[in-house]
Amino acid sequence: MATFASNFSSCGFVQESIETEMVQTDEGEIWVNFWAVWEGTIASNREKLEMPVHLTAQFVKGKIVKEHAYYNTSEIIAAMVAISVMQTDTTKTP
């Protein structure tokens, strides 16, 4: 079974896009926010995709106890479906 990352020849966060902040809520909770652009190049066709990402994590005694992730994978899913359809079409025999 292929992993998500195995579909990409390269992927990761664009370093220049990374922003972080730590906040303390009125209730004393500590949260760390992370914003960045994830970028990946599809291995089979070299198509480059970008996806904005926001993560927020609550820390208690130095450990993450809650995490929320916000991103839209629709462009990546559409690209993977298109590749799958192309591969299926080329394996069909008349």
C-alpha positions as CSV (number, residue, x, y, z in Angstrom):
1,M,0.0,0.0,0.0
2,A,1.4,3.4,-1.1
3,T,1.7,6.2,1.4
4,F,0.5,9.7,0.7
5,A,4.0,11.0,0.6
6,S,5.1,8.3,-1.9
7,N,3.0,10.1,-4.6
8,F,5.4,13.1,-4.4
9,S,9.0,13.4,-5.6
10,S,9.3,16.3,-3.1
11,C,7.1,17.9,-0.5
12,G,7.3,20.1,2.6
13,F,6.7,23.5,4.0
14,V,8.0,26.6,2.1
15,Q,10.4,27.9,4.7
16,E,9.7,31.6,3.9
17,S,6.0,31.0,4.6
18,I,6.3,29.7,8.1
19,E,4.9,31.8,10.9
20,T,4.4,30.8,14.5
21,E,3.1,32.3,17.7
22,M,2.5,31.2,21.3
23,V,-0.5,32.6,23.1
24,Q,-1.9,32.2,26.6
25,T,-5.7,32.4,26.9
26,D,-7.6,34.2,29.7
27,E,-8.1,30.7,31.2
28,G,-4.3,30.2,31.3
29,E,-4.2,27.7,28.4
30,I,-1.0,27.7,26.3
31,W,-1.6,27.3,22.5
32,V,1.0,27.4,19.7
33,N,-0.2,28.5,16.2
34,F,1.5,27.5,13.0
35,W,0.8,28.9,9.5
36,A,2.7,27.9,6.4
37,V,2.3,26.9,2.7
38,W,2.8,23.2,2.0
39,E,4.2,22.5,-1.4
40,G,4.6,19.2,-3.2
41,T,5.6,18.0,-6.7
42,I,3.7,14.9,-8.0
43,A,6.2,12.2,-8.9
44,S,4.4,10.9,-12.0
45,N,3.8,14.2,-13.8
46,R,5.9,16.8,-12.0
47,E,2.8,19.0,-11.3
48,K,3.5,21.3,-8.4
49,L,0.7,21.8,-5.8
50,E,0.5,24.3,-2.9
51,M,-1.8,24.2,0.1
52,P,-2.0,26.8,2.9
53,V,-2.0,25.1,6.3
54,H,-2.9,26.3,9.8
55,L,-2.2,24.1,12.9
56,T,-2.9,25.0,16.5
57,A,-1.9,22.9,19.5
58,Q,-2.6,23.2,23.2
59,F,0.4,22.4,25.5
60,V,0.2,21.2,29.1
61,K,3.5,20.6,30.9
62,G,5.4,20.8,27.6
63,K,3.2,18.2,25.9
64,I,0.6,18.6,23.2
65,V,-2.9,17.6,24.6
66,K,-5.1,19.0,21.8
67,E,-4.3,19.8,18.2
68,H,-6.5,21.2,15.3
69,A,-5.4,21.3,11.7
70,Y,-7.0,23.3,9.0
71,Y,-6.2,22.8,5.3
72,N,-8.0,22.1,2.0
73,T,-6.8,19.0,0.3
74,S,-9.3,19.2,-2.6
75,E,-6.7,20.2,-5.2
76,I,-4.4,17.4,-4.2
77,I,-7.3,14.8,-4.2
78,A,-8.4,16.1,-7.7
79,A,-4.8,15.7,-9.0
80,M,-4.6,12.1,-7.6
81,V,-8.0,11.2,-9.0
82,A,-6.9,12.5,-12.5
83,I,-3.7,10.4,-12.4
84,S,-5.7,7.3,-11.3
85,V,-8.2,7.8,-14.2
86,M,-5.4,8.2,-16.7
87,Q,-3.7,5.0,-15.4
88,T,-7.0,3.1,-15.5
89,D,-7.7,4.3,-19.1
90,T,-4.3,3.2,-20.3
91,T,-4.7,-0.3,-18.8
92,K,-8.1,-1.0,-20.4
93,T,-8.2,-3.2,-23.5
94,P,-10.8,-2.7,-26.3
